[in-house]
Structures are given as structure tokens and as C-alpha cells.
Amino acid sequence: MGGISEIIQSPTFAKQKKKLKKSQINKLDEAVKTIMARPDIGDIKKGDLQGIRVYKYKAGTDLVLLAYEIDGSTLYLYSFGSHQNFYRELSKYLHH
């Protein structure tokens, strides 16, 4: 893999990020940097989320799931959040 040269945030991702506190944004940015360094680090999903990867990281005591996809040298950031309803909301967003 030639590395990531472009990052595209979904409107959902950007909206969610705006609501975060500074410390949470820093953790999210760290997670994105980790993904950029090792794009295959997330778990590959099956079924209707095929091709999507989910990377899990800690923000304080919370476990946060970050959904992304790699297409060539582009990193698409779809959504992030706690486990509750995460996959259902992600599936709903991707299939509209």
C-alpha cells in the first residue's frame, strides 16, 4: 500500500466531531493517525457492512468505535461512537 494521501470525512462524521470536547478530538485524531500508519488495523466487517473496517480505541474510560474504509490512497471516515446502536446507525447511513 502506498500510504494515505487523502482523508474524506462523511457529513455524519464531521457533525459528530464538532460536538466533541478538545480531549476527545485529540484522541480521535490519534486514532486516525494510527489508521493512516496501519490501514489494516481495523476489523473487517461482513454482510451489509462488507468492506468497512472498525478500529476500536479508548477515550478516557469509554471504548470508541471508528468506522472507515480505504480506497486506493484515500481514507474515508464514516462514523464513530460507543457500541450502542453503532452498527445499526452505520448500516442505515451507508445504505441510503
BELNORZI-V655651 format. One record per backbone hydrogen bond with DSSP energy under -1.0 kcal/mol. CO is the residue of the C=O (numbers start at 1). NH is the residue of the N-H. E is the energy in kcal/mol with one decimal. If there is no record, write none. Layout:
BEGIN
CO:NH:E / CO:NH:E
END
This chain:
BEGIN
6:75:-3.0 / 8:77:-3.0 / 10:14:-2.5 / 11:15:-2.3 / 12:16:-2.5 / 13:17:-2.5 / 14:18:-1.7 / 17:20:-1.5 / 21:25:-2.3 / 22:26:-2.2 / 23:27:-1.8 / 24:28:-2.3 / 25:29:-2.8 / 26:30:-2.1 / 27:31:-2.2 / 28:32:-2.3 / 29:33:-2.2 / 30:34:-2.2 / 31:35:-2.2 / 32:36:-2.4 / 33:37:-2.0 / 34:38:-2.2 / 38:41:-2.1 / 43:54:-2.0 / 46:49:-1.4 / 47:50:-1.6 / 49:52:-2.1 / 52:45:-2.7 / 53:68:-2.7 / 54:43:-2.6 / 55:66:-2.4 / 57:64:-3.4 / 59:62:-1.8 / 62:59:-2.6 / 64:57:-2.4 / 65:81:-1.9 / 66:55:-2.6 / 67:78:-2.3 / 67:79:-1.1 / 68:53:-3.1 / 69:76:-3.1 / 71:74:-2.0 / 73:5:-2.9 / 73:6:-1.6 / 74:71:-2.6 / 75:8:-2.9 / 76:69:-1.9 / 77:10:-2.6 / 79:67:-3.1 / 81:65:-3.1 / 83:86:-1.7 / 85:89:-2.6 / 86:90:-2.4 / 87:91:-2.5 / 88:92:-2.3 / 89:93:-2.4 / 90:94:-2.6 / 91:95:-1.5 / 93:96:-1.1
END
